[in-house]
Amino acid sequence: MQSVSTSLSPQQSDEHLSPVAAKMFLPALPEHIQRALLAHAKETQYPLEMVLEMAIAGFLDSEAITFADCRSEYE
């Protein structure tokens, strides 16, 4: 798989999902998943981008909490 080189904006990081990316990604999900993610964010008082990051990182590495500590077997 080829990686695409992109420059990061001030709101982006190579270690965490940005708020802008999270807001762009959310509408692509089924509505019931959107509602569940938003409800979890509200319940835990975590920002949406953190909830999405935790879900993705945890899928790729069951011991990971964020992208920073994610050690995917697919790397």
Beta strands, then each sheet from edge to edge (+ up, - down):
end
